[in-house]
Amino acid sequence: MNKLESDNFDIVLLDRDCKQGGSFYALDLSKFNPDKIISISAIPEYNNKAISEGVKSVSWKNWNDIDGWSNDVMRQIGMRVDKIMQKLA
């Protein structure tokens, strides 16, 4: 994604603890509107790092309540989709 010239995404789910080496290294946060990013890590320091980089939305991944967590992520995505639809109307 770092090769992109500009922000071409409506929503970005950022999971720092990905199996490919960490998303902070794969995604240049400066190229994306922080309002479009949702940090979804189970590790507090990773979500805090995202916040320090300008990300405004966090959904703490809770392995003890994975359904509650997924509902929170879907709620946040839904809010963004609603905003996008309002702009298109």
Buried (B, 14 or more C-beta within 10 A) or exposed (E): EEEEEEEEEEBBEBBBEBEEEEBBEEBEBEBBEBEBBBBBBBEEEBBBBBBEBEBEBBBBBEEEEEEEBBEBBEEBBEEBEEEEEEEEE
